[in-house]
Amino acid sequence: MNKNMTNKNNENDGQKETLPAEVATGSAESRAVAPASNARTPLIHFPVDARGLSLKILAGVAVIFALSAGHSFFIPLVFGIFLAYTLNPVVKWLEKLHVPRVLGTSIVLSVIVCGTVAGAYNLRDEFTSILKDLPVATQKISRAMKTTDNGEVSTFQQMQAAAAEIEKATNQVAGVRAVPKKTLTDQSVLNITQWLWTGSMGAVAFFGQAMVVVFLVFFFLLSGDLFKRKIVKISGRSLSSRKITVHILDAINMSIQNYMLILLVTNVLFGLLMWGALQVIGLENAGAWAVAAAFLHVIPYFGTVLIIGAMSLAAFMQFETIASIVAVSSAALVISTIIGTFVTTWMTGKMAKMNAAAVFVSLLFWTWLWGIWGMLLSIPLIFIIKVISDHVDELYAVSELLGD
């Protein structure tokens, strides 16, 4: 019995002596493969406050909806604030000359309003001539399109005929009776009448909002630093928070004034250069087109496109040649490029560096929200957001995204 147990133990010992080499080999291979199979991508864990994040999203949506619904109130208000910031140094300069603030504000606004009215009055004949030439331009474009067709049916007419046949076949299958269409004469008269009515109401609304902006600028300039002191007072009781608020307001003031100065210098220079170029080309109503180009140049990115399109149409109306269109569009493009590359870049060197993509996205957003007025206000608004986010720790991510 003991001998049998001894033999079994010896056999087991022999097996144990042969197994360790294989096990050792397998474990070594598994250890070599393990790091590759168990390797994981490093993860960054961000603490997320779900309730706070959802409340911020809802608040942002509510603010956007309020800005869109109240655009007739917010647009004149923002324009009035920006113009008051721009004209405030002039009023302060008059105060240093011992001119009362009420009188200085009245003088500044009177000069601006009277200068605008006088300029429009002097250019009224040229603008009237441009409006009178619009029907002639329509006829010339129509003749040019007929000439390019060479008597054949155009692609657009073929698409219209195919769409009409598809609609007719669909109505026959569905058993729907075709609705007779109105004649072209009735439809065109209705559209022209509606267009004139819409344009008249738009002009009345524009002048009404312009008067609102003038009164807002007057009262903002008359108040002086009143609102600045109130904002500092409600920002907090600690001295540090009030210092930060004062620094933010001063930075916003400086950014708006610098931006308005850039707009004034670059657009006046652009208008003068365009007037000289149009005089050399021989385009009629060069003064009116130069003023329109200076105003359109305020719009970032799209302003130059609108200028080229409008002036190319005017050149085609007058000369009816491709060379004139090329000359006018090339002049506008070259002048805009020179001013944007050298003058604007040099003047914006002291301002906050902005990311070009972020500025373009801001332009699209404010254009979607407020239309043409959003185009004009997008750049100063994004400057204000950048200044505020630079001084608030909770908005560091916004500042980093907007920065250059």
Protein Blocks (a to p, Z undefined) as FASTA:
>chain_A
ZZmmmmmmmmmmmmmmmmmmmmmmmmmmmmmmmmmmmpccddddddddfklmmmmmmmmm
mmmmmmmmmmmmmmmmmmmmmmmmmmmmmmmmmmmnopafklmmmmmmmmmmmmmmmmmm
mmmmmmmmmmmmmmmmmmmmmmmmmmmnnopacfklmmmmmmmmmmmmmmmmnopacddd
ddfklmmmmmmmmmmmmmmmmmmmmmmmmmmmmmmmmmmmmnommmmmmmmmmnojbfkl
mmmmmmmmmmmmmmmmmmmmmmmmmmmmmmmmmmmmmmmnopahklmmmmmmmmmmmpgh
jlmmmmmmmmmmmmmmmnopaklmmmmmmmmmmmmmmmmmmmmmmmmmmmccddfklmmm
mmmmmmmmnommlmmmmmmmmmmmmmmmmmpmklmmmmmmmpZZ
